[in-house]
Amino acid sequence: MSGRSDAPGDGGTGTLAATIGVRIRRERLAREWTLDRLSEAASVSRRQLVNLEQGAANPSIGTLLSLSDALGITLSALVEPSSSRLVKVTRAGEGAELWSGEFGGRGVLLVSTQPPDVVELWDWQMNPSDRHESNPHLQGTRELLRVHAGVVTLDVGDDRHELAAGDAIMFYGDVSHAYSNHGAEPAHFTLTVYEPQKGSTGERKGTNA
């Protein structure tokens, strides 16, 4: 996907993009990595990486996942506010909007846990004709989805499932999968993603914020 449908939202302020840029650069320098090394490890062009570190571009959710995997950190380490060790609170409207659909849908990362076993809680709204395609996550990743309104079409590998309001599903996210709204009404669902041993192989010298 390209254009607006994959770009994180930041309310027009650029705050999220700037935060992401600072954290990418900090994580890279903590490993004493060059731009070229991170570019190669994440399969992201050097020019794009420079723009991201400068806060001059909104990375797609796929790019963020590639960078977090290459750095051996969680997605939340790039986008969420710092928190205490015991409690992390996300107030209404404060989640990180990391996906915006071509037809006005949005995917918001609400809160997540720290490594090694990472759990993410997402809130998704998909308007009619919206679709989000996801590459395979780390091996063993599982996702739990519950539909609150509308109908969500979930493709997991070669299987397709139609989920209506009140329906729930568990599936493995280490294969290609996609969420779509083929209906006439907006769809709203909650998504929980579990990634075992996320970030356990990173080469970081410091600590996450």
C-alpha angles and dihedrals in degrees: 000000000000143000121018095349092072102032122106114240120235103175090258093287100101089227095124093046090050092048091050091049093052092049095047090052092045093051092046094050092045087063092042088239123159121227088253093055094051091042090056095042094050097035089236120135118253091236091053091047091053090051091049094050089050091052090240097125139044107232120220118246088250091055091048091052091048091051095046091049092049091049093044094237137114125268088241091059087067100043114020127087117254115269142185122270095253106035137033117184125189112192122212109288095013100099121116110258101215100165132041120183128228088245098044104278121140139201116206126191103218104179141332143188128245126256150309093048107023126199120188126193116206135184115209133190117183121186122208111297093014115137134178122194119200129197118226114286126215116312111276095025112149129192131202118200131185123184117221099178138003126006125299123199111210121193115194111179104309095338125097126200129187111210123191131193109303094021120123134190141185119209140162112259096198090093129064111282140168140197120214142172110217093163133095096246132061115268124218125192142162118229128196119192122196117195114182118215093001111175095007093124101046122127096224120149097192136042134274122257 
